């Protein structure tokens, strides 16, 4: 099934924003190109957005806008603007990671932005009850793909699990997958944990701002 | 280390690198990526590689085979950029061609502009002719039509498109139309803005808050939120108040 889409004009109406704002935010990269979905309708071409992404994003831009300028917002929200030079020494101080998360990838100091996001992904999994070994899998996966954090397309990292049971034997396999939604697993497997990379990256950026 | 300047006034080629100033007044070729404070082309130049400079001016013929980045890009001759271009300010009174997308803050066109993909800027003013293959997006779009221009989409806050009679004085605009001497048209698929004023424009769909459809327009459908007025010499097939 198609994901839930909302027409551009309905976005304007529901969120109470103007065309000027929408186009400005798009130009600044606050609304990723990938969210603009052009479709043919009875009345011609129209642009749609994924509802569960665009509406929260507009809310976010609005609430953050009161304290910061649009350009600062870009630093936080636009994935292309991921800080390349960040070297953070104390991930435990960042709320999306914390002390439990830091253990997933131990370094003395100098965590890169990609590593922080990777850690936050792992922590996200830990906090919802995934075993540390599995959370670590997620950290390794994301850490190796740092470049995807800078592309403006929504990527998802997930942990899939497959269980084999035969003659009293039971083996469970967990594996990490990185890709674009919709990601599907076969019927005998299940998705153990799913993280939206863009969201996590955003949380890390916000947390970094809080501590500096 | 102090970076150096190069000047080609006959015919020559240099390799890329970091320069203070690059001047080409004869025929020159730069091979490789270039970073410079200033690039001036008054002859014929070909840059093979990415170019990054504070100021680029082309008054002869400049060709860039890759991406171009500048604070100020001024072209009065012919300037072809095959990749994407980014400039805070673009002023072109010659022929400007961009093979990719353009991003910037301020654009002023009085010659001919051709952009294969999107043109995104804060201010776009044109009294020239343009052809934009993708979206033209700006807070302020001010177009005085000269010749036949086109874009796939235009979107922004204020969109103001005026026909020009072709004479700087002596003819009123409406009179020019009545006599059929109005020159310049715009053809667009879709226009979206908060304040939209159109003249001599053909569009499939126009969406806006306050919409004014002036003389010479042919619009398939107008969707407006607050107000719409249509000039008697305009044609609007369908009007929808939202």
Interface residues (C-beta under 8 A of the other chain):
Chain A: X8 X9 X13 X18 X19 X20 X21 X22 X23 X24 X26 X27 X43 X44 X45
Chain B: X103 X120 X121 X122 X137 X138 X139 X155 X156 X157 X158 X189 X190 X192 X193 X194 X204 X205 X207 X208 X209 X220 X221 X223 X242
